[in-house]
Amino acid sequence: MKKNIWSGASVLLAFLFLSSAHSQFPAVELEIVRVNDDMYVIHNEFVPGNVTALITDEGVLLVDAKFEANYERMMELLGTVTDQPVRYVINTHYHSDHSGGNALFKMIGAEIVASEQARYRMVDDNLPGLPNFTLEEYARIHIGGKVVEMYYFGAAHTDGDVVVYFPEYRTLAAGDMFTYGDATPQLIDYRGGGNATAWTKTLDGVLQLGFETVIPGHGEITTKAEMQNFRESTVRLRTRVREMSRQGSSREEIAAMLRDEYHWQDLMMDMGLDGILAEMR
Ligand SMILES: [Zn+2]
């Protein structure tokens, strides 16, 4: 079986390969940033993904879990803002820079929640800490007087991406169907069921929700307008690849365009180039 390089320990190698500027990983600096009253993001540059924390008097709900190696530091940072236990961890998708902490969170009694497709991918990749709750299209968690809504609108970065909407805060945790900043462009995980055409349809569904603030899968906290821009950029990327492909451009020329205009690095190329060439033929 071909192993997904964005999952498991090999993501670490891919990461080190990507940029010497980030070669301090996995001793990556985490920080906890307040989004509003009861909501925080445990943030770092680039990889692993953002973790959103909702603090309530019935416990803490997290969206995503970074790598297993980040668990202790995450708990330390959470301890600076609450003494409540972690009760839920929602995985936006199966990649281990978002689900790697699952097994350790399970050991302290947290329930792990993901889409059925994401769970399937985790089983397929032998990832530890499998979700014990799954959803197909929609589910809610009620905790500490707050409602947390999870939506599955279709494939995007993978075929198991869910977004988590916090209506009281008009805030969305988007997972990797929206990454923000040049360092983390669209990564289309074709092996994991990702697809560039489905991606923008899925974003169209998400953009109907009433949020204003967005916590991207990777990158700084931002706005719905930036998510809209990301959607447009994904449409342009698709159009560019299709046009070049129809004009007879070579694989190398298209790769160079993706590198120059869309900041694709080796990781995006390895996971997405063959797929987008086939999809946009
Ligand atoms: Zn991912």
Boltz pocket constraint, residues with backbone or C-beta under 6 A from the ligand:
constraints:
  - pocket:
      binder: B
      contacts: [[A, 6], [A, 93], [A, 95], [A, 98], [A, 157], [A, 176]]
      max_distance: 6.0
